[in-house]
Amino acid sequence: MAKKFKNIDGQIKDASNSEVTQLFRLAVPVLTKEVKRLLALSGAQADLLVNILSRDGNCVAQISWIERLYAKEWKAINEHSKKIKEILDSGSEPGVFDENRRLSIYYSCLREAYHNDEKLNRQARISDEERGILNVLAHQLDVTAEDRIAIEHLIVPIEKSGVQDCINQLREIGLLFVRKKEQTVYVPDEIVAILHRIQNKDIADKHLLRILRTLSDAELSNILKAHDKRIRGVERNEKINSIFKMGIPASQILSHDMHNEKALVNERKERLKQLIDDLQISLVKLGTTLEERCGLIIHALNTSAEREFNVLSAAGFKAMFEAISLHMPDITKRLREEFELEDNIEVDVEMLRALSITPYDILYILTNEQVKELKASMGITRRGEVRQVIVEAFANATDKLIENYESLAQRDLATLKHKNIEIAESEIGVKFEEVTKAILEELGFDVDEDLRRSINTAKDKADILISLSDDDVIIGEAKTCKNGDFAKYSTTSRQVKAYVNRCEAAGKRVSQVLIIAPTFSNDFIESAELDTEINISLLEAGGLKKIYEAFKSRRKPNFSAKLLTKGGLLKADLIAKRI
């Protein structure tokens, strides 16, 4: 492996994106161990901040927003600590091993672990080894995560201020980036995954909530009963929130807590099989043991983001979000509350994709009854699992736009209206861009929205960026034209050359510029062929549709990105035959 990276020559800045990715994967075990050690030395404030930053929706946020979330979290912990203190002060009955007794034992052990260093004239702290023992003790005593944090706050009070300094401390550890000009914090997904492992989280919060919202009321009560929590007179939403705050591993809920105490192993396995269907999880195998089946569910959910985004094209996702917003005007408010989104940012599909919030994540913040009402309000009559049916309805809506792709390119409102496609003329350009992305995704291209957002500026905004590899990209431009051929070469060439410069400044090689329009004028074609600064391929909208239809009609299509990088006006008929 050392030979593989010898060309880096000790300088990470000289490495390609693919080499950095491989190097990071190799370093993950060592990095995880070191991050865990440094966090143990950083104190309770860093733990609280890490807990906030690793939650769904908080990987990109302004420092002022993080400070607000921190203050809110600190207040909740402080109030819960007071309740715990009342429980500890009340004591427990002799010979009774109740919740009071369990919390008292954990409190005494944690206090001893923290203060025992002072006996040796050292600074009081909880070492990494002591933390491991306390975690085992908490598990055996069934002390929930919420109670553990509150008890620690009684012994080692978490600082109420100083968030900025703590963010800088976490930045120095290497857990986040700070863009000082915008006062914005960025936490990479790979780092979030490491933090989850350190926190002993086997699943993302949004996926744990997805599981809980899929379970029956009786199963939610089983989980609460397993931890001696009150169930009588508790509403369904309150049950879900209580379980979520308890911090119980998903594996424990799936294998034990959700089931009736007397349920046999086969009965539990059969229930998990039904849960797999309810969660719309596609598995090659179901697993022979209960533990294996739990593991497969957890792995499927943790790796579901890409699959769930691919179910809908960019156009389909946008159409679905717009429709939900129309029929449920408070959906944006719900999303802000669920994923702790900033008040001053616009909640749109691009932002949701940047935060890895999928179409299914949106539907799972609704209760089963609410999502049924939404389906009926939308006029969707097809039977089946409600959330799946709603998502598939918008996959079909994208298909309809693809069928009328040429009319969209030509801005032919009359034809679109005749085909029952309602669209404002001002939106045609954006819709054409979105449907073009959907077609390219169907052809197997990696339409990289994250890269496009990072490269785009207020002045220079590329329509499409296709990642061929970690370093190579194709820049795509989707142009509509109402009357005649598309002829604006000088304007278009200035645009794409600016995008090429932006990509190269970001360390990307631009393999090709692909311009898609209804048709091109002869002057446009000649100018593109004679341009010596950039490689330009031209593709007519009708030609792209032919390629798409040929691709979909083949059982094993033979298609490569090289077919679109020949330069000049591409011969779609020949490409379609080649597929």
C-alpha positions as CSV (number, residue, x, y, z in Angstrom):
1,M,0.0,0.0,0.0
2,A,3.0,2.3,0.6
3,K,4.0,1.9,-3.0
4,K,0.5,3.0,-4.1
5,F,1.0,6.4,-2.5
6,K,4.7,7.0,-3.1
7,N,3.9,9.7,-5.6
8,I,2.3,11.7,-2.9
9,D,5.8,12.2,-1.5
10,G,4.6,13.1,2.0
11,Q,2.5,16.0,0.8
12,I,-1.3,15.5,0.9
13,K,-1.7,18.6,-1.2
14,D,0.0,16.8,-4.1
15,A,-2.4,13.8,-4.0
16,S,-5.4,13.4,-6.3
17,N,-8.9,13.1,-5.0
18,S,-9.0,9.3,-5.4
19,E,-5.7,9.0,-3.5
20,V,-6.9,11.2,-0.6
21,T,-10.1,9.0,-0.5
22,Q,-8.1,5.8,-0.3
23,L,-5.7,7.3,2.2
24,F,-8.6,8.4,4.4
25,R,-10.2,4.9,4.3
26,L,-6.9,3.4,5.4
27,A,-6.6,5.9,8.2
28,V,-10.1,5.6,9.6
29,P,-9.4,3.0,12.4
30,V,-6.4,5.0,13.7
31,L,-8.2,8.3,13.2
32,T,-11.3,7.1,15.2
33,K,-9.1,6.0,18.1
34,E,-7.2,9.3,18.2
35,V,-10.4,11.4,17.9
36,K,-12.0,9.4,20.7
37,R,-8.9,10.0,22.9
38,L,-8.8,13.8,22.2
39,L,-12.6,14.2,22.8
40,A,-12.2,12.4,26.1
41,L,-9.6,15.1,27.1
42,S,-11.8,17.9,25.8
43,G,-14.5,17.8,28.4
44,A,-18.3,17.7,28.5
45,Q,-18.8,20.9,26.4
46,A,-17.0,19.3,23.5
47,D,-19.2,16.1,23.9
48,L,-22.4,18.2,23.8
49,L,-21.2,20.2,20.8
50,V,-20.2,17.0,19.0
51,N,-23.7,15.5,19.7
52,I,-25.3,18.6,18.1
53,L,-23.0,18.7,15.0
54,S,-23.3,15.0,14.3
55,R,-27.1,15.2,14.2
56,D,-29.1,15.0,10.9
57,G,-29.2,18.5,9.2
58,N,-26.5,20.1,11.3
59,C,-23.4,19.2,9.1
60,V,-23.7,22.7,7.4
61,A,-24.7,25.5,9.7
62,Q,-23.7,29.0,10.8
63,I,-21.9,29.4,14.1
64,S,-24.7,31.7,15.4
65,W,-27.2,28.9,14.7
66,I,-25.0,26.3,16.5
67,E,-24.8,28.6,19.5
68,R,-28.6,28.8,19.6
69,L,-28.9,25.0,19.4
70,Y,-26.2,24.7,22.1
71,A,-28.1,27.1,24.4
72,K,-31.4,25.1,23.9
73,E,-29.6,21.8,24.5
74,W,-27.9,23.1,27.6
75,K,-31.2,24.4,29.1
76,A,-32.8,21.0,28.5
77,I,-29.9,19.1,30.1
78,N,-29.9,21.5,33.1
79,E,-33.6,21.1,33.7
80,H,-33.4,17.3,33.4
81,S,-30.4,17.4,35.9
82,K,-32.6,19.1,38.4
83,K,-35.2,16.3,38.1
84,I,-32.5,13.7,38.5
85,K,-31.2,15.5,41.6
86,E,-34.7,15.3,43.2
87,I,-34.8,11.6,42.5
88,L,-31.4,11.1,44.0
89,D,-32.3,13.2,47.1
90,S,-35.5,11.2,47.7
91,G,-33.5,8.0,48.0
92,S,-35.0,4.5,47.5
93,E,-36.7,2.0,49.6
94,P,-34.3,-0.6,51.3
95,G,-34.0,-3.8,49.3
96,V,-35.8,-2.4,46.3
97,F,-33.8,-2.2,43.0
98,D,-35.9,0.5,41.4
99,E,-34.9,3.4,39.1
100,N,-33.9,5.6,42.0
101,R,-31.4,2.9,43.1
102,R,-30.0,2.4,39.6
103,L,-29.5,6.1,39.1
104,S,-27.9,6.5,42.6
105,I,-25.4,3.7,41.8
106,Y,-24.4,5.3,38.5
107,Y,-24.1,8.7,40.1
108,S,-21.8,7.4,42.8
109,C,-19.5,5.6,40.3
110,L,-19.3,8.5,38.0
111,R,-18.5,10.9,40.8
112,E,-15.7,8.5,42.1
113,A,-14.3,8.2,38.5
114,Y,-14.1,11.9,38.2
115,H,-12.7,12.8,41.6
116,N,-10.3,9.9,42.2
117,D,-7.5,11.7,40.4
118,E,-7.5,14.4,43.1
119,K,-6.4,11.9,45.7
120,L,-3.1,11.6,43.7
121,N,-2.9,15.4,43.4
122,R,-3.9,15.3,39.7
123,Q,-6.5,17.3,37.8
124,A,-10.0,15.7,38.1
125,R,-11.1,14.1,34.9
126,I,-12.7,10.9,33.5
127,S,-10.2,8.9,31.5
128,D,-11.0,7.0,28.3
129,E,-10.7,3.7,30.2
130,E,-13.0,4.9,32.9
131,R,-15.5,6.1,30.3
132,G,-15.6,2.6,28.8
133,I,-16.3,1.0,32.2
134,L,-19.0,3.6,32.9
135,N,-20.7,2.9,29.6
136,V,-20.8,-0.8,30.5
137,L,-22.2,0.0,33.9
138,A,-24.8,2.3,32.4
139,H,-25.9,-0.4,30.0
140,Q,-26.2,-3.0,32.8
141,L,-28.1,-0.6,35.1
142,D,-30.3,0.5,32.1
143,V,-29.4,4.1,32.6
144,T,-30.5,5.9,29.4
145,A,-28.3,8.3,27.5
146,E,-30.5,11.3,28.5
147,D,-30.1,10.4,32.2
148,R,-26.3,9.8,31.9
149,I,-25.7,13.3,30.4
150,A,-27.9,14.8,33.2
151,I,-26.0,13.0,35.9
152,E,-22.6,14.0,34.5
153,H,-23.8,17.6,34.4
154,L,-24.5,17.4,38.2
155,I,-20.9,16.3,38.8
156,V,-19.1,18.1,36.0
157,P,-21.2,21.1,35.0
158,I,-21.2,21.8,31.2
159,E,-20.1,25.3,30.4
160,K,-23.0,27.6,29.3
161,S,-20.8,29.8,27.1
162,G,-17.6,29.6,25.1
163,V,-19.1,27.7,22.0
164,Q,-16.8,29.6,19.6
165,D,-13.7,28.5,21.4
166,C,-14.9,24.9,21.5
167,I,-15.6,24.9,17.8
168,N,-12.1,26.1,17.2
169,Q,-10.9,23.2,19.4
170,L,-12.8,20.7,17.4
171,R,-11.5,22.3,14.2
172,E,-7.9,21.7,15.4
173,I,-8.7,18.1,16.1
174,G,-9.8,17.9,12.4
175,L,-13.5,17.2,12.9
176,L,-14.8,20.2,11.0
177,F,-14.1,23.1,8.7
178,V,-14.9,26.7,9.4
179,R,-15.4,29.3,6.6
180,K,-14.6,32.4,8.5
181,K,-16.0,34.9,5.9
182,E,-19.5,33.3,6.2
183,Q,-19.1,32.1,9.8
184,T,-20.2,28.7,8.7
185,V,-19.3,25.3,10.0
186,Y,-19.0,22.2,7.7
187,V,-18.8,18.6,9.0
188,P,-18.0,16.0,6.3
189,D,-20.3,12.9,6.2
190,E,-17.3,10.7,6.8
191,I,-16.5,12.5,10.0
192,V,-20.2,12.2,11.1
193,A,-19.9,8.5,10.6
194,I,-16.8,8.4,12.8
195,L,-18.5,10.4,15.5
196,H,-21.5,8.1,15.5
197,R,-19.2,5.1,16.1
198,I,-17.6,7.0,19.0
199,Q,-21.0,7.7,20.4
200,N,-22.0,4.0,20.1
201,K,-24.8,5.0,17.6
202,D,-25.4,2.1,15.2
203,I,-27.8,4.1,13.1
204,A,-28.5,7.8,12.2
205,D,-31.2,9.6,14.2
206,K,-33.5,10.0,11.3
207,H,-33.4,6.2,10.6
208,L,-34.1,5.4,14.3
209,L,-37.1,7.7,14.1
210,R,-38.2,6.0,10.9
211,I,-38.2,2.6,12.6
212,L,-40.1,4.0,15.6
213,R,-42.7,5.6,13.5
214,T,-43.2,2.4,11.6
215,L,-43.8,0.3,14.8
216,S,-47.3,-0.2,16.3
217,D,-48.4,1.4,19.5
218,A,-48.1,-1.9,21.4
219,E,-44.5,-2.3,20.2
220,L,-43.6,1.2,21.4
221,S,-45.2,0.4,24.8
222,N,-43.0,-2.8,24.9
223,I,-39.9,-0.7,24.5
224,L,-40.9,1.7,27.3
225,K,-41.9,-1.2,29.6
226,A,-38.5,-2.9,28.9
227,H,-36.9,0.2,30.6
228,D,-39.4,0.7,33.3
229,K,-40.9,3.8,31.7
230,R,-44.5,5.0,32.1
231,I,-46.9,3.9,29.3
232,R,-50.4,4.5,30.7
233,G,-52.0,7.7,29.3
234,V,-48.9,8.4,27.1
235,E,-49.7,9.5,23.5
236,R,-48.0,7.8,20.5
237,N,-45.8,10.9,19.6
238,E,-44.8,11.2,23.3
239,K,-43.8,7.5,23.3
240,I,-41.6,8.0,20.2
241,N,-39.9,11.1,21.6
242,S,-39.2,9.4,24.9
243,I,-37.7,6.4,23.3
244,F,-35.6,8.5,21.0
245,K,-34.2,10.6,23.9
246,M,-33.3,7.4,25.8
247,G,-30.5,6.7,23.3
248,I,-31.2,2.9,23.0
249,P,-29.2,1.2,20.2
250,A,-31.4,0.3,17.2
251,S,-30.0,-3.3,17.4
252,Q,-31.4,-3.7,21.0
253,I,-34.8,-2.3,19.9
254,L,-35.0,-4.6,16.9
255,S,-33.8,-7.8,18.6
256,H,-35.4,-7.4,22.0
257,D,-37.2,-4.3,23.3
258,M,-40.0,-4.0,20.6
259,H,-41.2,-7.6,21.0
260,N,-43.4,-9.1,23.7
261,E,-41.3,-10.7,26.5
262,K,-42.7,-14.2,25.7
263,A,-42.2,-13.9,21.9
264,L,-40.1,-16.8,20.6
265,V,-37.0,-16.2,18.4
266,N,-38.9,-17.3,15.2
267,E,-41.7,-14.9,16.0
268,R,-39.3,-12.1,16.4
269,K,-37.6,-13.0,13.1
270,E,-40.9,-13.1,11.3
271,R,-41.8,-9.6,12.7
272,L,-38.5,-8.2,11.4
273,K,-39.3,-9.7,8.0
274,Q,-42.6,-7.7,8.0
275,L,-40.7,-4.6,9.2
276,I,-38.3,-4.9,6.2
277,D,-41.3,-4.8,3.9
278,D,-42.9,-1.9,5.9
279,L,-39.6,0.1,5.6
280,Q,-39.4,-0.6,1.9
281,I,-35.9,-2.2,2.3
282,S,-34.7,-4.4,-0.5
283,L,-32.4,-7.2,0.7
284,V,-30.7,-10.0,-1.3
285,K,-31.0,-12.2,1.8
286,L,-33.0,-12.0,5.0
287,G,-30.4,-13.5,7.3
288,T,-30.8,-16.8,9.2
289,T,-30.3,-15.5,12.7
290,L,-32.1,-12.8,14.6
291,E,-28.9,-10.8,15.0
292,E,-28.0,-11.1,11.3
293,R,-31.5,-9.9,10.3
294,C,-31.1,-6.9,12.7
295,G,-27.7,-6.1,11.2
296,L,-29.0,-6.2,7.7
297,I,-31.8,-3.8,8.5
298,I,-29.3,-1.4,10.1
299,H,-26.8,-1.6,7.3
300,A,-29.5,-1.1,4.7
301,L,-30.8,2.1,6.4
302,N,-27.3,3.4,7.0
303,T,-26.5,3.0,3.2
304,S,-29.9,4.0,1.9
305,A,-29.3,7.7,1.0
306,E,-27.9,7.1,-2.6
307,R,-30.6,4.5,-3.4
308,E,-33.4,6.8,-2.1
309,F,-32.1,9.8,-4.0
310,N,-31.9,7.6,-7.2
311,V,-35.6,6.6,-7.0
312,L,-36.5,10.1,-8.1
313,S,-34.7,12.4,-10.6
314,A,-33.9,15.9,-9.6
315,A,-37.0,17.0,-11.4
316,G,-39.1,14.4,-9.7
317,F,-37.8,15.3,-6.2
318,K,-38.6,19.0,-6.9
319,A,-42.1,18.2,-8.2
320,M,-42.8,16.0,-5.1
321,F,-41.6,18.7,-2.7
322,E,-43.6,21.4,-4.4
323,A,-46.7,19.2,-4.4
324,I,-46.3,18.3,-0.7
325,S,-45.8,22.0,0.1
326,L,-49.0,22.8,-1.7
327,H,-51.1,20.2,0.1
328,M,-49.3,20.6,3.4
329,P,-48.2,24.2,3.8
330,D,-46.5,23.6,7.1
331,I,-44.1,21.0,5.7
332,T,-41.2,23.5,5.7
333,K,-41.8,24.3,9.4
334,R,-41.9,20.5,10.1
335,L,-38.6,20.0,8.3
336,R,-37.0,22.9,10.2
337,E,-38.0,21.4,13.5
338,E,-37.1,17.8,12.6
339,F,-33.7,18.5,11.2
340,E,-32.9,21.7,13.2
341,L,-32.6,23.8,10.0
342,E,-31.7,27.5,10.3
343,D,-34.5,30.0,10.3
344,N,-32.8,32.2,7.7
345,I,-32.1,29.6,5.0
346,E,-34.4,28.8,2.2
347,V,-35.6,25.2,2.4
348,D,-35.5,23.8,-1.2
349,V,-34.6,20.6,-2.9
350,E,-30.9,21.6,-3.4
351,M,-30.6,22.4,0.3
352,L,-32.2,19.1,1.3
353,R,-29.9,17.1,-1.0
354,A,-26.9,18.9,0.5
355,L,-28.0,17.8,4.0
356,S,-28.7,14.2,2.7
357,I,-32.4,14.6,3.4
358,T,-34.1,12.2,0.9
359,P,-37.7,12.1,-0.4
360,Y,-38.4,9.3,2.0
361,D,-37.0,11.3,5.0
362,I,-39.6,14.0,4.2
363,L,-42.5,11.5,4.2
364,Y,-41.3,9.8,7.4
365,I,-41.5,13.0,9.4
366,L,-45.3,12.6,8.9
367,T,-47.4,10.1,11.0
368,N,-49.0,7.2,9.2
369,E,-52.4,8.9,9.3
370,Q,-50.9,12.2,8.0
371,V,-49.2,10.5,5.1
372,K,-52.5,8.7,4.2
373,E,-54.3,12.1,4.2
374,L,-51.6,13.6,2.0
375,K,-52.0,10.8,-0.5
376,A,-55.7,11.3,-0.7
377,S,-55.3,15.1,-1.0
378,M,-52.9,14.6,-3.9
379,G,-55.5,12.4,-5.7
380,I,-53.2,9.4,-5.8
381,T,-55.5,6.3,-5.9
382,R,-53.0,3.5,-6.4
383,R,-52.9,0.9,-3.6
384,G,-49.8,-0.2,-1.8
385,E,-47.4,1.1,0.9
386,V,-48.4,4.8,1.2
387,R,-45.0,6.4,1.1
388,Q,-43.7,4.2,-1.7
389,V,-46.9,5.0,-3.8
390,I,-46.4,8.8,-3.3
391,V,-42.7,8.6,-4.4
392,E,-43.5,6.4,-7.4
393,A,-46.2,8.9,-8.5
394,F,-43.6,11.5,-9.0
395,A,-41.2,9.1,-10.8
396,N,-44.1,8.8,-13.3
397,A,-44.4,12.6,-13.5
398,T,-40.8,12.8,-14.6
399,D,-41.4,10.1,-17.2
400,K,-44.2,12.3,-18.6
401,L,-41.8,15.2,-19.0
402,I,-39.2,13.0,-20.6
403,E,-41.9,11.8,-23.1
404,N,-42.4,15.5,-24.1
405,Y,-38.8,16.5,-23.9
406,E,-38.6,18.0,-27.3
407,S,-41.6,20.2,-26.7
408,L,-40.1,21.3,-23.5
409,A,-36.8,22.2,-25.3
410,Q,-38.8,24.2,-27.9
411,R,-40.8,26.0,-25.2
412,D,-44.0,24.7,-26.9
413,L,-46.5,25.5,-24.2
414,A,-49.5,24.6,-26.4
415,T,-48.3,21.0,-26.9
416,L,-47.4,20.7,-23.3
417,K,-50.8,21.9,-22.2
418,H,-52.5,19.5,-24.6
419,K,-50.6,16.6,-22.9
420,N,-51.9,17.8,-19.5
421,I,-48.6,19.2,-18.4
422,E,-49.2,22.4,-16.6
423,I,-46.1,24.6,-16.5
424,A,-45.5,28.4,-16.4
425,E,-43.5,29.8,-19.2
426,S,-41.0,31.3,-16.7
427,E,-40.3,27.8,-15.4
428,I,-39.6,26.0,-18.7
429,G,-35.9,26.7,-18.6
430,V,-35.5,25.2,-15.1
431,K,-37.7,22.2,-15.9
432,F,-35.7,21.5,-19.1
433,E,-32.5,21.6,-17.1
434,E,-34.0,19.2,-14.4
435,V,-35.4,16.8,-17.0
436,T,-32.0,16.8,-18.8
437,K,-30.4,15.8,-15.5
438,A,-33.0,13.0,-15.1
439,I,-32.2,11.6,-18.5
440,L,-28.5,11.7,-17.9
441,E,-28.9,10.0,-14.5
442,E,-31.0,7.3,-16.3
443,L,-28.1,6.8,-18.7
444,G,-25.9,6.0,-15.7
445,F,-24.1,9.3,-15.3
446,D,-23.2,10.7,-11.9
447,V,-24.9,14.1,-12.0
448,D,-22.9,15.7,-9.2
449,E,-25.1,18.3,-7.5
450,D,-22.7,18.7,-4.5
451,L,-19.8,19.6,-6.8
452,R,-22.0,21.9,-8.9
453,R,-23.0,23.8,-5.8
454,S,-19.4,24.1,-4.6
455,I,-18.2,25.4,-7.9
456,N,-21.1,27.8,-8.8
457,T,-21.0,31.4,-7.8
458,A,-23.7,34.1,-7.9
459,K,-22.3,35.2,-11.3
460,D,-21.3,31.8,-12.8
461,K,-23.9,29.0,-12.5
462,A,-23.3,25.8,-14.5
463,D,-26.5,23.9,-15.3
464,I,-25.0,20.3,-15.0
465,L,-21.8,18.8,-13.8
466,I,-21.1,15.1,-14.5
467,S,-18.4,13.4,-12.5
468,L,-16.6,10.7,-14.6
469,S,-14.1,10.0,-11.8
470,D,-12.7,11.7,-8.7
471,D,-10.9,14.2,-11.0
472,D,-12.6,14.2,-14.4
473,V,-15.9,16.0,-15.2
474,I,-18.2,16.9,-18.1
475,I,-19.8,20.4,-18.0
476,G,-23.3,20.3,-19.3
477,E,-25.5,23.2,-20.5
478,A,-29.2,22.8,-21.3
479,K,-30.6,25.5,-23.6
480,T,-34.2,26.1,-24.7
481,C,-35.1,27.9,-27.8
482,K,-38.6,29.0,-28.9
483,N,-38.2,29.9,-32.6
484,G,-35.6,28.5,-34.9
485,D,-32.1,27.2,-34.1
486,F,-30.0,28.0,-31.1
487,A,-27.5,30.5,-32.3
488,K,-26.0,32.4,-29.3
489,Y,-22.4,31.0,-29.5
490,S,-20.4,34.0,-28.2
491,T,-22.6,34.2,-25.0
492,T,-22.6,30.5,-24.4
493,S,-18.9,30.1,-25.0
494,R,-18.1,32.8,-22.4
495,Q,-20.4,31.1,-19.9
496,V,-18.9,27.6,-20.3
497,K,-15.3,28.9,-20.3
498,A,-16.0,30.6,-17.0
499,Y,-17.3,27.2,-15.7
500,V,-14.2,25.4,-17.0
501,N,-12.0,27.9,-15.1
502,R,-14.0,27.3,-11.9
503,C,-13.7,23.5,-12.3
504,E,-9.9,23.7,-12.9
505,A,-9.4,26.0,-9.9
506,A,-11.1,23.3,-7.9
507,G,-8.7,20.7,-9.1
508,K,-11.0,19.1,-11.7
509,R,-10.1,18.1,-15.3
510,V,-12.8,19.1,-17.8
511,S,-13.0,16.2,-20.3
512,Q,-15.8,17.8,-22.3
513,V,-18.4,20.5,-22.5
514,L,-21.7,19.2,-23.6
515,I,-24.4,21.6,-24.9
516,I,-27.9,20.4,-25.4
517,A,-30.5,22.4,-27.3
518,P,-33.5,21.8,-29.6
519,T,-31.3,22.4,-32.7
520,F,-28.2,24.5,-33.5
521,S,-27.6,27.0,-36.3
522,N,-24.8,26.3,-38.8
523,D,-22.7,29.2,-37.4
524,F,-23.0,27.8,-33.9
525,I,-21.9,24.3,-35.0
526,E,-18.9,25.8,-37.0
527,S,-17.8,28.0,-34.1
528,A,-17.9,25.1,-31.7
529,E,-15.9,22.9,-34.0
530,L,-13.2,25.6,-34.5
531,D,-12.9,26.6,-30.8
532,T,-9.4,25.8,-29.7
533,E,-9.8,26.7,-26.0
534,I,-12.3,24.0,-25.0
535,N,-13.7,20.7,-26.3
536,I,-17.4,21.2,-27.1
537,S,-19.9,18.5,-28.1
538,L,-23.4,19.5,-29.3
539,L,-26.4,17.3,-28.9
540,E,-29.9,18.1,-30.1
541,A,-32.7,17.4,-27.6
542,G,-34.4,15.0,-29.9
543,G,-31.1,13.2,-30.3
544,L,-30.7,12.8,-26.5
545,K,-34.2,11.4,-26.3
546,K,-33.4,8.8,-29.0
547,I,-30.3,7.8,-27.1
548,Y,-32.4,7.5,-23.9
549,E,-35.1,5.4,-25.6
550,A,-32.4,3.1,-27.2
551,F,-30.8,2.7,-23.8
552,K,-34.0,1.8,-22.0
553,S,-35.0,-0.6,-24.7
554,R,-31.8,-2.7,-24.4
555,R,-31.5,-5.4,-21.8
556,K,-27.7,-4.9,-21.5
557,P,-27.1,-1.5,-23.1
558,N,-23.5,-0.8,-24.4
559,F,-23.1,2.8,-23.5
560,S,-20.1,4.9,-22.5
561,A,-19.4,8.6,-21.7
562,K,-16.9,8.5,-24.6
563,L,-19.8,8.5,-27.0
564,L,-20.6,12.0,-25.9
565,T,-17.1,13.4,-26.0
566,K,-16.4,13.1,-29.8
567,G,-16.7,16.9,-30.3
568,G,-18.9,18.9,-32.7
569,L,-22.5,18.0,-33.5
570,L,-23.0,14.4,-32.2
571,K,-24.8,11.9,-34.5
572,A,-27.5,10.7,-32.1
573,D,-28.8,8.1,-34.6
574,L,-25.4,6.3,-34.8
575,I,-25.0,6.5,-31.0
576,A,-28.5,5.0,-30.5
577,K,-27.6,2.1,-32.9
578,R,-24.3,1.6,-31.1
579,I,-26.1,1.2,-27.8
